[in-house]
C-alpha cells in the first residue's frame, strides 16, 4: 500500500507511551485493512526497539483477526457448516498465512485410501475398523493427551504435518472423513471426554422430540481409534458418579463441535501475555449461533 502522509503519521505514533493514544492509532490502522500489512512488516524490519516490534506484531495480528471474524460470521450464516472449513479457520488464528491446498490434498488422499477399502457388505464395526486402520495404522496418526501447553495439537494443519493430535483434533478429522464417506459417525458429549459414536445408517438426525432416545451402536475413542461398548460407557458413568442421560448421547452439530474446539483451544493462552488471544478465541466461539430447536445441538 502506498504510504500516505496519514499512514506515516500513524506509524510515528505507534511508539507513543500513552495506551489511549496507541488504541486510537491501532483502530485507525486496522481501518485500512490487510493491505497495510506489508507496510507494517517493513516498519518492523527497520525497527530496533523490541517493544515497538511487539506493538507492530499485535497490529498485524489484529488485522488478521478482523478478517477471521468476518470469515467465521460467514461460515455461521452459510447453509452448510462444513467442519473442515471451521477447522481451517481455527488454524488460521495461529497461522494467518496458511495455504489450505495441502490440507485439502491430505484429506482427499486419506478419503480415497479409506474409500478403496470400503464396500456395501461391511458391517458398521467393519466400516469403522477400515477408517481406523487407515488413519491410525497406515497413516500413523498418533493421539496425545489434551495439553494446553501444546496449542499446535488442536490445529488440523499441524496435526496433518506432524501426525499428532489430541482428542479434539483427531476426533474432528475422524468426523470430517466419516462425513465425506457417508459413515454415520458423530461426536457426542460424554462428560470430560470428546468421544465419537456410530449411529445406524438409517438414523434420522432431523428428529427432535422429547421422546427421542439417542442410542449409538458403539463408541470410538478419537485419541486411539479404540471402540467402546455401551457397557464400557456405563461403567465410566458409574466411576464418575454421573447418571447417564440422553443428552450425553446426542450427536453434536458441526457448529457445537467448532465452539468446543475454540473454547478448548483458548485455554492454551491463559497467561498474562497471551490473555488477549484467549478472549479473541472465546469471542469467535460466541459468534456461532446455536439453534436450541436443532436435534444436533
Secondary structure by P-SEA (a helix, b strand, c coil): ccccaaaaaaaaacccccaaaaaaaaaaaaaacccaaaaaaaaaaacccaaaaaaaaaaaaaaaaaaaaaaaaaaaacccccaaaaaaaaaaaccccccaaaaaaaaaaaaaaaaaaccccccaaaaaaaaaaaaccccbbbbbcccccccccccaaaaaacccccaaaaaaaaaaaaaaaccbbbbbbccccbbbbbcccccccccccccccccccccccccccccccaaaaaaaaaaacccccccccccccaaaaaaaaaaaaaacccccccaaaaaaaaaaaaacccccccccc
